[in-house]
């Protein structure tokens, strides 16, 4: 379990921060002092672990008996002693359980949780319904190393405030947020006598053209099976191709918000995605949408796969822990990309923490949350994290820097709001890109009006940009 540690912590130090501010503002309580007395206040905390976690019994998301579970258990005791409070945890492995219980309580005006932690997809509707406390007056949300960056918190920004934060200084919990990286079976590459593809990344030669060359070289037929060069769900393939051509999911300029796939670079990327994914004649890309990508790589049925961090590094059965030589690559770059910049995207963030409007004491809840989510001793700087990561997780030091690069440039893809639909149909429909984009134009305009623009307003209100 020591290997399942550092990926989230990379994000703490390598995602671009949006500035710092004064100390946190928590009305009625002095958060700078460990002697603050909450008078025996009992904080009720509904906590859902990530779906990628090892089992359903957890300690603030950590597996019992591990080093971090012990650390956070001691932290809980310390906070309870320092603040004269009691922290009562309701654990559940499924965010939908937290959502349904919270929804029923809020609808009835009843207290249930003072803090609620769940996947952003389950908790963000409460922000939009006005059922959560805004956090800018309760926490120093501009401390992005502790609470998360604006890009990572987009689902929880709404109109004029931020309604959820992340345990951004805690190791391990957020490993599943960014996708889709390319995992490589390096043993097959070696048997084929081909160069390690990470060399192309180092030389800034990892382009769409080089990728197509590798598809041809890596695909082959064995006596009893086909070994595919690559496996990727077509929807995510198109999305990654768009990002890899320097296209952002959303653009905002002078209050005008637009969707990136409708730019010239976006159309160019989607047309190339069709051309690569739908090419015929040889087993370049695995045709199944549903086959588990990790399974194909592990079984030697695919040389490269597109996969999320959750499948790569989350449990003892994840790819990096069941194979003896796995490489990591970003998506190859298009002609409009900035050389060496490798973006990724996320559909939801696990462990978003909020304060429901039925909290018994939102100020006390914020104070306890701030104390709990302090960094762990010995893991406060990027050098320590990078050193641990290189020793415990990856097979090659280059992989760490690729992961860091992708985390730096991750974006929210609006999956739950319908933002993937048009991109998804680019490949699955096989119709001309211009036709697909035109048919979804009104839907994306509604997406902007209903979700993207209110989130943009929230980002401006909270962070000023």
N, C-alpha and C positions, 0 to 999 in steps of 0.2 A: 504493500500500500504506500510505501514511501515514494514510489514513482508517480503516484496520482496526485501531484501537488501543484506545480508552479505555473501552469499556463495562464490562469487568471491573473496572477500577480504581475505577469509581463505587462498586461494592459494598464495596470496602475501607473507604471512608470514610462510607458511608451506611447500611449494615446495622448494626443495633443490636449493640453489643458486650456481652459478658457479664462485663466486669470485667477487671482486670489482676492479675498476680501477680508474684512475685519472678523473678529471672533463671532461665533454663532450667537444669534439673538433668541433667547428663550425667555419669554415673559415670566416673571415671578420667581425664577430660579437662577442662581449663579452657577453656570456650568463650568466655570474655571476652577471650582473648588471641589475636591473629592469629599468634603465634609457636608455637602448639601444634604439636608434631611428631608426625605419625602414622607416622613411620618408613618412608615409601614405600608405605604401604598402598594397594592397588588396590581401588577401589570399583566393583563391577559394577552398572550401573543399567539395568534394562529400562524403556524409555520408549515409551508409545503416545500418539501425537498424537490429537486429537479427530477424529471423523468429519467435522466441519465445516471442517477445515483445508484449505488450498489444494492441497497436493500431499503425496506420501508422503515426500519428502526434507525433513527438518526438523532444526532446532537447538533442542532442548528445546521442541518444539512450534511454534517460529517458522519462517517461510519463509526459506530461505537468501538472503542478500544484502540483507535488510531491516535497518532500524536496530536493532530489538530482537534479531534473531538475532546481529548483531555484538556488541551489548552483552552478551548472555548468554554468548557465546563468550569474550569478554574476562573475564567473571566467572569462568568455569570455569578459565581459566589462572591467575587471581589466587588462587582457592581452592587449586588444586593447588600453587602456589608457597608460599602462606602456611602451609598445613597439611602440606606435604611428603607429598602423596598423588597418586594418579592416578585420574581418573574415566573409566571405560570405559563407553561408551553402546551399548546394543543398541536400535536404533530399529525400530518397526513401526507402520504406520498403523492397525492393527486391534487393539483391546484384547483380543479373543478369542485372539489369538496369544500375547500376554503371559500371559493367564490359563492357556492350555493348557500352555505351557512351564513356568510356575511350578507348576502343579498336578502335572505329572510329576516335577519336581525334588523338591517337598516330599514327595510320596508315596514317593519313593525315598530320602528323607533326604539328598539331594545339594544342594550349594551351586550356585546359579545366579545369583541377584540379591541384592545387599545392599539395594538400593532398587528398588521396582517401582511404576511410575506407569501408571495405566489409568483407564478409565471406572469409576465407582463400582459400576455393575451387574455388571461383570466381577470386581471386586476384593473387594467386600463379603462374598461367601460364604467367603473365606479367614478373615475376622475371626470369623465365626460358627463356623467349624470349629476355631478355636484355632491357626491356622497363621501368625499375624502377631504381632509384638511389640506390646504395649500401649505407647502413646506418652507417657502422662502422666509417667512417670519419666525420659523421654529428651528431651522438648521442653517448652517453656513453652506448652502448648496453649491456655492462657487468653489468650495474645496473639492475639486474634481478628483484628486487622488484618493479621497475618502469615499465620496458618494457616487462617482461616475461622471463621465463627460456628457455634454449636451447630445452628441451623436448617439451615445449609448442609451440615453434616457428619453429619446424622442417619443416613444409611446406614452410616456407619463407627463409630457408637456401638453398643456391645454389652455389656450386663450390668454390667461394672465398669470399662470403659476405653474409650479412643478409639484406633482402629486405622488411621486414615488422615487426612492433612491435605492442604490445598490450597496451590498457589503463589499465595496470596491477595494478595500485594503485587506480583505481576508483571502488567503490563498485557496485555490482549488474550486471554489463554488461556481465560477462563471465560465468554465472551460468550454461549454457548449454553445456560446453565444454567436460565434462567427463561422461562416461557411462560405464557400465550399473550397477547401484546399484540395490539392491533388496528392494522394498517397501513392508511392511507387514501390513495387516489388523489386528491390535492388538485386536480389539473387537472379531473377530472370534476366535483367539487364546485363548482368555479368556473363551469364551463359550465352546470351546472344552476341557477346563481344562488342556491345555498343558502349559509348562513353556514358558516364554517369550524367543524367540530364541536369543535375544541379550545376554542372559546369556551364551549361547554357545560361542559367540564371546569373551566375557569377560574371559571365562575359557580356551580359545584357543582350543575349541572343535568343532569349526564350520568347519567341514571337509566334504569331499564328502560322506563319510559313514553316517554322521549325517544328511546331507541334504537328502539322500535317505530315511532315517528313517522318516524324517518330511514329505516327499512326501506321504508316506503311511498313516501317522497319520492325515494329514490335509485334504485329499480328502474325500468327502462324498456326499451323494445323499439326496436332499430334495424332498419333495413330487412332486414339479413341476419343479425342475431344478437340474443340476449338479453343485456342487461347486468344482472347481479344486484347487489342492494344489499349482500350480505354472503356470505362463504364461511367455513365452519368445519366441521371434523369434528364430528359430533354428540356423541361421547364427551367431547371437550374443551369443547364448548359447555356441556354440563351441568355439568362440573366447574367451569368459570369462573363460571357462574351461581351455583353454590353458594358459592364463595368471595366473590363480589361481594355476597352478602347477609350478610356478616359471619360466615360459617361457617368454622371452622378444620377442617382435615383430621382432626386428633386433639385431644381435650381430655384433660387430666390434672389431677386435683385430689385431694389427700390420698391418692395412690397408686392412685386409681381412674382407669382409662384408658377412653375411649370414642371412637366415630367420629362426626364432626360431622354427616354427612348424616342421622343418626337424630334430630337435634334438630328442633324445630318450624320453626326458620329454615331448616334443611336441606331439609325436605320442601316448604316453601313455595317455595324456590328451584327445586327440581327440577320442581315442578308448573308453574311459570312457564316454565321452560326448554322443557318439552313444548309448552306453548301457543304460544310464540314460534316454535320451530323447525318444528313440524308444521303451522303455519297454511297454508291452501290458497288458491288463487285467482290469485296473482300471483308473479312470479319474485323473491321477496324474498331467499331464501337458496338458494345453489347446492346441488343435491341430492347431488352426488357426495361420497363419503367419501375418495376416493383422488386426485382431481385436485390437482396441486401448487398450493397456494394462492398462492405467489409468481408463478407463471405467469399465473394469472387476473388478478392485480392489474396486472402488467406489460403484459399484452395488452389491458387495458381491459375485461375481461369481468366484473370485480367492482369495486365502488366501495370496499368495505372487506373485509379478510380477517383472520382470526385466525391468527397465525403465531408461531413461536418466534423467539428472538433469533438463533439460528443461521441461519435463512433470511433474516432481516432484515439482519444485519451479520456476515459471517464471511469471505467470499471476494470476489474482484473481480466475481463474477457475482451477488452477493446483491442484494436488492431496493433497498437504499439507494444502490447503486453503478450501477444500470442504469436508474433512473428519475430524472426531474429535479425532482420535487416530491412527496415522500411525507410524510404526517403520521403521528403516533403517538398512539394513544388507549389508555387502560386499558379493561377491561370496564366497562359501565355498572353503576351501583350499585342494589341492592335497598333496600327500606324499612328493613331492620334493619342496614344497613351504617353504619359511622362515616363521615360526610361527608368526602370528600377522602382517604380511605385506600383504596389500590388494590392488593390482593394479587395474587400470581401463584404459580405452582407449578413444580416441576421433577421430572423423572423420573430423572435421573441427573446426576452432576457429572463432567465430564472432568478429567483430570490429578490424580486422587486418588493420593497417594504414601504407600506403606507400607514397613515393614521386615519381610521374611519371616523366619520362625523359623530358616531355614537360612542367614541372613546370617553371614558370617565374623566380623563385629564390629559389633553393633548400636549400640554407643556411638559408634564412629567414623562409622558411617553417619548417625547423627543429627547429629553435629557437622558433617559435610559438607553434609547437607541444609539445616541451619540457615544455614550460610554462603552456600549457593547461592541460597536463597529470600529474601534480603534485598531491600528495595525498590530500584528503579532511581533513580539520581541525577536530580533534577529532577522526579520524579513522586511525591514523598512527601506532598503535601497535596492536599486536595479542591479548592481553588481552582484550582490548576494543571491538575488533571484536568478540571474542569468547563469551564475556558476552552478547553482543547484540544478537548474533545468538541463544544462549540458551534461551533467554527471548522471542524472537520474532518469531522464525521459527519452532523449533522442539518441540516435546512433551516429550522428554526424553534427558537428558544431554549426554547420551552415543552416541546418533546419531551424534552429532557434531564431536566427535572424529573419528567415522567411516568415515564420509565425509572427514575430514582432512586427514586421512590415505590414502584414495583412491586418493585424489588430489595430494598427495605427490608422488604417484607412477603411474601417468597416462602416457600413451604412444600414439603416433600417429599410426593409423592402416592402413594407405595407402589405404583407401577405394576408393578414387577417381582415384587412379592409378591402381586399380585392385588387391590390396593386400588382399581383403576379399574373392576373388572368390574361391580359393582352400578350404579355411576353410568353406565357405558357403556350398560347395557340400559334405562335410563330412557327414552331417546329411540328407540333402535333397535328396541325391542320394541313401543313404542306402548301398553304396558299401564299401568294406573293406578300412580302412584308408590307408593302404599301396598302394592300387590301386589308390586312389584319389591323394595322394601325388606324386606318380610317374607320373601321367597324367598331373600334373600341374608344374612339376619340371622345364621345359624349360620356362614356363610363369613367374615363380618367378625369374629365372635367368635374364630374360629380365627386370623385375621390378628392380632388383638390379642394373643392368647396366644403365638403363634409368633414374631412379629416386633416389633410395636409396643411391647409391654410390656418386652421385653429391651432395646430401644433407649431406652425411657424410663428404665430403671434405669441404663443407661450414661450418659445425660445428667445424671442426678442425681448419680451417682458422680463424674463429671468436673467438672461445672460447678455442681453444687449446686442446680440448678433445671431 
